[in-house]
Amino acid sequence: MRAYVVFISAQAIGTAPKSGKQRELVMKFIRYLADNPNSPGDFTEQDEARRILQIKVIGSFAITYWADHAVCEIKVTHIKSADKI
């Protein structure tokens, strides 16, 4: 299987950690998703389009994403403090 392309929304970039160990952990996980698009989150929720979103807690941040298998892409929709989920 080829690596997926990961897209991160502007909103997610704006709330992601800016530097330090937390940023390293978050970015490492996002790179991991490119090679492992079926990785389950710690829990799921459904968006308004009825897609199943995966939510993975990494360090003190929660990353919300979904895999668009038709075009081999991962969409990261939110990166926010895990205590705000």
Secondary structure as GFF3:
##gff-version 3
##sequence-region A 1 85
A	DSSP	beta_strand	5	8	.	.	.	ID=ss1
A	DSSP	alpha_helix	10	15	.	.	.	ID=ss2
A	DSSP	alpha_helix	20	35	.	.	.	ID=ss3
A	DSSP	beta_strand	43	46	.	.	.	ID=ss4
A	DSSP	beta_strand	52	58	.	.	.	ID=ss5
A	DSSP	beta_strand	61	68	.	.	.	ID=ss6
A	DSSP	beta_strand	73	81	.	.	.	ID=ss7
A	DSSP	three_ten_helix	82	84	.	.	.	ID=ss8
###
